[in-house]
């Protein structure tokens, strides 16, 4: 039992402590100092009228000083505590004598909570089992105010609490109310949970802050509903919260404020928000500006990186981009970056995104030092598109595009991604113009360069000289090929639709395997069966 709990249970009205008295220290209560041995953790009550501990006693001595305020100028010895109380000494001694029973009760309850921790495979199961011990409804939230677990029946008149449970996040209004009342500051200052009363509803809450390795991981709150809350219950809440902190850290759900990645971004990418209002409200509480343009960036490495190293990389990336959120998915770091609002009617976001990323030297250097590649999604302005943009990154990485730099942009490889997504003969057959396919196969069989000529014509519109130079041929040779393309393959490179067919084929085949070239002998076996060449 903690010394502060002892004082609360005894109804101490004032105290003066020696220099070595620790109110958060664990003590064993003993009714009188007549001891044959000395134990530093013992707390004894001095006889009535005594002002100093017994010689040779190493524990803490509680000295009863009657009623009324104490003289704080009178300092007791290092392990002595002067206390005042409205009780007479006999009643005070009787109350002190009941403390060992409470100590045993708290110890048993702590053991039950620890057993709940050991047997729980997730935070919700843990919350349910702790609720059985404490007897009151409780909530566990992380540093991003995401509701990790709740257990017990909350009163129906608390629409605000029920809304939090339904939406999965603590609202800004509720959090602001706690801040205005100074409750969270009081908890931080006290270093332990406190009891507060909601005057509007006439309900008492226990509010605690979960810490792990001196870092705030979230909150463990309990409502007095059915089982009266005693001061001694605060010890149990703090103990349950400390174990919750271990579990939160192990599960990696502490939130970005605790250096474990943004659960807001994680929920956004997994489309788990209850509604758009909740999504926007939680994003507004983060560093992410609203009504902006965003990109998603996924950082990958050929070697597996431990989560702690990814956290360090994420910290450097956050330094590079002021407005960003990060999370980890399948061992990769995923970042949402705001690139600024669009100020022109045209779509300048590609240019702005690539310029911003290239200019952030700390970001580029981090990629280089860690041997990582950054895959960048299409920019987007509606945050509800985030899950689709992340799927783009999954498809882009699956396409295995060849890019010389460490940053790979989706919009520069969209056709390669489309090509990689075509897995059946029917899908490829539907997408490609067969006139261009025929020209490609003719080039392969006869060593000609009609497809290259068509592609350079598309790449250099209105400039035959540039096209001829790129092909390293004379202008007359270039024009001869263009005419043959029209005559032999029925493709008029002056026609917009025909130019589009060539351009699509050129971009598409840039990301396709050579086996997709419609030469039946080069097709995968399943495709050959599809066209009836193999039984």
Secondary structure as the mmCIF struct_conf table of DSSP 4:
data_model
#
loop_
_struct_conf.conf_type_id
_struct_conf.id
_struct_conf.beg_label_comp_id
_struct_conf.beg_label_asym_id
_struct_conf.beg_label_seq_id
_struct_conf.end_label_comp_id
_struct_conf.end_label_asym_id
_struct_conf.end_label_seq_id
STRN STRN1 UNK A 2 UNK A 2
HELX_RH_AL_P HELX_RH_AL_P1 UNK A 3 UNK A 10
TURN_TY1_P TURN_TY1_P1 UNK A 11 UNK A 11
STRN STRN2 UNK A 14 UNK A 17
TURN_TY1_P TURN_TY1_P2 UNK A 19 UNK A 20
TURN_TY1_P TURN_TY1_P3 UNK A 23 UNK A 24
BEND BEND1 UNK A 25 UNK A 25
STRN STRN3 UNK A 26 UNK A 26
STRN STRN4 UNK A 28 UNK A 30
BEND BEND2 UNK A 31 UNK A 31
BEND BEND3 UNK A 36 UNK A 37
TURN_TY1_P TURN_TY1_P4 UNK A 40 UNK A 41
STRN STRN5 UNK A 42 UNK A 45
HELX_LH_PP_P HELX_LH_PP_P1 UNK A 46 UNK A 47
TURN_TY1_P TURN_TY1_P5 UNK A 48 UNK A 49
BEND BEND4 UNK A 52 UNK A 52
HELX_LH_PP_P HELX_LH_PP_P2 UNK A 53 UNK A 54
TURN_TY1_P TURN_TY1_P6 UNK A 55 UNK A 56
BEND BEND5 UNK A 59 UNK A 59
STRN STRN6 UNK A 60 UNK A 64
BEND BEND6 UNK A 67 UNK A 68
TURN_TY1_P TURN_TY1_P7 UNK A 72 UNK A 73
BEND BEND7 UNK A 74 UNK A 74
HELX_LH_PP_P HELX_LH_PP_P3 UNK A 75 UNK A 77
TURN_TY1_P TURN_TY1_P8 UNK A 78 UNK A 79
STRN STRN7 UNK A 80 UNK A 84
BEND BEND8 UNK A 86 UNK A 87
HELX_RH_AL_P HELX_RH_AL_P2 UNK A 89 UNK A 97
TURN_TY1_P TURN_TY1_P9 UNK A 98 UNK A 98
HELX_RH_AL_P HELX_RH_AL_P3 UNK A 99 UNK A 119
BEND BEND9 UNK A 121 UNK A 122
HELX_RH_AL_P HELX_RH_AL_P4 UNK A 123 UNK A 134
BEND BEND10 UNK A 136 UNK A 136
STRN STRN8 UNK A 138 UNK A 142
TURN_TY1_P TURN_TY1_P10 UNK A 143 UNK A 144
STRN STRN9 UNK A 146 UNK A 146
STRN STRN10 UNK A 147 UNK A 151
BEND BEND11 UNK A 152 UNK A 152
TURN_TY1_P TURN_TY1_P11 UNK A 156 UNK A 157
HELX_RH_AL_P HELX_RH_AL_P5 UNK A 159 UNK A 167
TURN_TY1_P TURN_TY1_P12 UNK A 168 UNK A 168
STRN STRN11 UNK A 169 UNK A 169
HELX_RH_AL_P HELX_RH_AL_P6 UNK A 172 UNK A 180
TURN_TY1_P TURN_TY1_P13 UNK A 181 UNK A 182
HELX_RH_AL_P HELX_RH_AL_P7 UNK A 183 UNK A 190
TURN_TY1_P TURN_TY1_P14 UNK A 191 UNK A 191
BEND BEND12 UNK A 192 UNK A 192
STRN STRN12 UNK A 194 UNK A 198
TURN_TY1_P TURN_TY1_P15 UNK A 199 UNK A 202
STRN STRN13 UNK A 203 UNK A 212
TURN_TY1_P TURN_TY1_P16 UNK A 213 UNK A 214
STRN STRN14 UNK A 215 UNK A 223
BEND BEND13 UNK A 225 UNK A 227
HELX_LH_PP_P HELX_LH_PP_P4 UNK A 228 UNK A 230
TURN_TY1_P TURN_TY1_P17 UNK A 231 UNK A 232
HELX_RH_AL_P HELX_RH_AL_P8 UNK A 233 UNK A 251
TURN_TY1_P TURN_TY1_P18 UNK A 252 UNK A 252
BEND BEND14 UNK A 254 UNK A 254
HELX_RH_3T_P HELX_RH_3T_P1 UNK A 256 UNK A 258
TURN_TY1_P TURN_TY1_P19 UNK A 259 UNK A 259
BEND BEND15 UNK A 260 UNK A 260
HELX_RH_AL_P HELX_RH_AL_P9 UNK A 263 UNK A 269
TURN_TY1_P TURN_TY1_P20 UNK A 270 UNK A 271
BEND BEND16 UNK A 274 UNK A 274
HELX_RH_AL_P HELX_RH_AL_P10 UNK A 276 UNK A 285
TURN_TY1_P TURN_TY1_P21 UNK A 286 UNK A 287
HELX_LH_PP_P HELX_LH_PP_P5 UNK A 288 UNK A 289
BEND BEND17 UNK A 290 UNK A 291
STRN STRN15 UNK A 294 UNK A 301
BEND BEND18 UNK A 302 UNK A 303
HELX_RH_AL_P HELX_RH_AL_P11 UNK A 307 UNK A 320
BEND BEND19 UNK A 322 UNK A 323
STRN STRN16 UNK A 324 UNK A 329
TURN_TY1_P TURN_TY1_P22 UNK A 330 UNK A 331
STRN STRN17 UNK A 332 UNK A 338
BEND BEND20 UNK A 344 UNK A 346
HELX_RH_AL_P HELX_RH_AL_P12 UNK A 349 UNK A 359
HELX_RH_AL_P HELX_RH_AL_P13 UNK A 361 UNK A 369
TURN_TY1_P TURN_TY1_P23 UNK A 370 UNK A 371
STRN STRN18 UNK A 372 UNK A 376
HELX_LH_PP_P HELX_LH_PP_P6 UNK A 377 UNK A 379
STRN STRN19 UNK A 380 UNK A 380
BEND BEND21 UNK A 381 UNK A 382
HELX_RH_3T_P HELX_RH_3T_P2 UNK A 383 UNK A 385
HELX_RH_AL_P HELX_RH_AL_P14 UNK A 386 UNK A 398
TURN_TY1_P TURN_TY1_P24 UNK A 399 UNK A 400
BEND BEND22 UNK A 404 UNK A 406
STRN STRN20 UNK A 407 UNK A 409
HELX_RH_3T_P HELX_RH_3T_P3 UNK A 410 UNK A 412
BEND BEND23 UNK A 413 UNK A 413
HELX_RH_AL_P HELX_RH_AL_P15 UNK A 414 UNK A 421
BEND BEND24 UNK A 424 UNK A 424
HELX_RH_AL_P HELX_RH_AL_P16 UNK A 425 UNK A 431
BEND BEND25 UNK A 432 UNK A 432
HELX_RH_AL_P HELX_RH_AL_P17 UNK A 434 UNK A 446
HELX_RH_AL_P HELX_RH_AL_P18 UNK A 450 UNK A 459
TURN_TY1_P TURN_TY1_P25 UNK A 460 UNK A 462
HELX_RH_AL_P HELX_RH_AL_P19 UNK A 464 UNK A 471
TURN_TY1_P TURN_TY1_P26 UNK A 472 UNK A 472
BEND BEND26 UNK A 473 UNK A 473
HELX_RH_AL_P HELX_RH_AL_P20 UNK A 475 UNK A 489
TURN_TY1_P TURN_TY1_P27 UNK A 493 UNK A 494
BEND BEND27 UNK A 495 UNK A 495
HELX_RH_AL_P HELX_RH_AL_P21 UNK A 496 UNK A 510
TURN_TY1_P TURN_TY1_P28 UNK A 511 UNK A 511
BEND BEND28 UNK A 512 UNK A 512
HELX_RH_3T_P HELX_RH_3T_P4 UNK A 514 UNK A 516
BEND BEND29 UNK A 517 UNK A 518
HELX_RH_3T_P HELX_RH_3T_P5 UNK A 520 UNK A 522
BEND BEND30 UNK A 523 UNK A 523
HELX_RH_AL_P HELX_RH_AL_P22 UNK A 525 UNK A 530
TURN_TY1_P TURN_TY1_P29 UNK A 531 UNK A 532
BEND BEND31 UNK A 533 UNK A 533
#
